Amino acid sequence: HGDLIAPTPICGFQDVLSTDWFAPAVRFAFQNRLMNGTSSTQFAPNISLTRAMVAQVLYNFSGAPAVTQPSSFSDVTSDQWFANAVAWAQQNGIMNGYPDNRFGANDPITRQDFAVVLYHYSSQQQLDTSVRANLSQYRDVSSVSSYAQDAMQWAVASKIISGKSSTQLAPKDSATRAECAQILKNYLTGVASSLLGS
């Protein structure tokens, strides 16, 4: 039994072990300052990533540019930690709110909405988003919302998002923090690799 290597915590997170499937993604996200833990010792890989967190991740990655005017969402006030990130995401066409003018900062982001956000962000960064995959192998393809069709086809074709299984895309499932770290790693080492060095 001496030749088994004991799992070790990644980046000091007690809940991310070197043997976990998401360990390389968490390391990547942490080292590139995309995501922090929920504390210095907890990454909380299995809790959902909120819409505010997604806005903050991309805002930070973009260098936290100055925001001159607040967002127009009814449920975002200027004193909230994510206010600048949300305003930036709205003003750059990266994230939209709900039809009732709420942003829904604490709502978990769905897998298809994460695809839409990265699709819009790629356009804003002038990356090529023309590639499309045929999603017909997924039995639940009909549950992809109409506004997310292009983004999901692009994300699957670009190997950013994969199915939960060979036949399940699960577009409306909320994305966990571990899944989002993996999606960001796929995105930034793949189609958006040009953004990493800048």
Secondary structure as UniProt FT lines:
FT   TURN            2..3
FT   STRAND          9..10
FT   TURN            11..12
FT   STRAND          13..17
FT   TURN            18..19
FT   TURN            21..22
FT   HELIX           23..31
FT   TURN            32..33
FT   TURN            45..46
FT   HELIX           51..61
FT   TURN            62..63
FT   TURN            74..75
FT   TURN            78..79
FT   TURN            81..82
FT   HELIX           83..91
FT   TURN            92..93
FT   TURN            99..100
FT   TURN            105..106
FT   HELIX           111..124
FT   TURN            125..126
FT   TURN            136..137
FT   TURN            139..140
FT   HELIX           141..143
FT   HELIX           146..148
FT   HELIX           149..157
FT   TURN            158..159
FT   TURN            171..172
FT   HELIX           177..189
FT   TURN            190..192
FT   HELIX           193..196
//
